[in-house]
Amino acid sequence: MHILRDRAKERGELLAQKLASARQQLTEAEGKLKLLEDYQAEQQDKHQHITQTKAITGFQLQNQTAFVQKIIDAIQLQHKQIEQIRHTEQHYLESWQTALQEEKKYDALIERDLKKRRARTLKIEQKMNDEFAARIHRIQASGGLQ
């Protein structure tokens, strides 16, 4: 049973590491999303400023619009990646919690087994003490020990 508990504990530790890694990936992905959103806002402001203050050709306008669209596409892709990471993080969290419960279950079984063994040992010791006391009493009653 100790082996099962140790395996559950190892599994829990491994899942805790994976959960920490997923959380780190999530933080990094959210940071990347923030950078992309800031860059998008900056490029849209730049695009607006250029179209309002300068005469630009249709080709330049088309290029700038396509560039902003690529940023928007990257943001959408980043949102999808964040959702995948969140899903993975949730999976690792649930698996880790299950492993902890399993480890606690084995701990409880081990503790229960130890209590039973202690009770059996105490019962055997008490029986031996009672038998020893009964022998001493018989010997004293027969006049053997004074």
Secondary structure, DSSP 8 states (H G I E B T S, - for coil): -HHHHHHHHHHHHHHHHHHHHHHHHHHHHHHHHHHHHHHHHHHHHHHHHHHHHS---HHHHHHHHHHHHHHHHHHHHHHHHHHHHHHHHHHHHHHHHHHHHHHHHHHHHHHHHHHHHHHHHHHHHHHHHHHHHHHHHHHHHTTS--
